[in-house]
Structure formats: structure tokens, C-alpha cells
Amino acid sequence: MAVRIRMTRMGAKKRPFYRLVAADSEAPRDGKFLDILGYYDPMKNPAVVKIHEDKMNYWIEQGARVSEAVKAILKNEGKMQSHSASN
């Protein structure tokens, strides 16, 4: 099972809210996930990002790959670790 750290969409129609989750790479976008790692709310100004760094580091150490969208969010927040940049 390949694990990806990616976003899953929550919220109402035209009011997106995303959770950062660790999920099986073959699971659907809004389907089953393994762990909630934080959230991202693009509707606030500025956008709100909350990341559980200990959980994020755990999954990256276990070999989880980070999606491009999550990688961009981590980079903007200044929380991109050197070991996750190689994915």
C-alpha cells in the first residue's frame, strides 16, 4: 500500500475547506483515509493552514509521498522539511 499525503475536500458547495490527510494512493479523493494531518481553508483572507507537524513527520518517515498541492502549501508555510522535498 502506497501512502500519499494529500487534500480531501470538505465544506459546502462553493465554500471549499480541505483536510490534509494520509491516504492510500488508490483511494478516492474524498474516500477512506488513514489519518488527519491538518486543514487548509482558502476562503479566509489570508488562507488558514493548521498542520500537525508530529503526525506529518511520522508519515513522511514511514515513506508517504507528498502531493504537489500539499507540497506547495507546506512551502508557503515554511514547513517543508529537506527529507520531504526529495519526493
Rosetta blueprint (number, residue, H / E / L):
1 M L
2 A L
3 V E
4 R E
5 I E
6 R E
7 M E
8 T E
9 R E
10 M E
11 G E
12 A E
13 K L
14 K L
15 R E
16 P E
17 F E
18 Y E
19 R E
20 L E
21 V E
22 A E
23 A E
24 D E
25 S L
26 E L
27 A L
28 P L
29 R L
30 D L
31 G L
32 K L
33 F L
34 L L
35 D E
36 I E
37 L E
38 G E
39 Y E
40 Y E
41 D E
42 P L
43 M L
44 K L
45 N L
46 P L
47 A L
48 V E
49 V E
50 K E
51 I E
52 H L
53 E H
54 D H
55 K H
56 M H
57 N H
58 Y H
59 W H
60 I H
61 E H
62 Q L
63 G L
64 A L
65 R E
66 V E
67 S L
68 E H
69 A H
70 V H
71 K H
72 A H
73 I H
74 L H
75 K H
76 N H
77 E H
78 G L
79 K L
80 M L
81 Q L
82 S L
83 H L
84 S L
85 A L
86 S L
87 N L
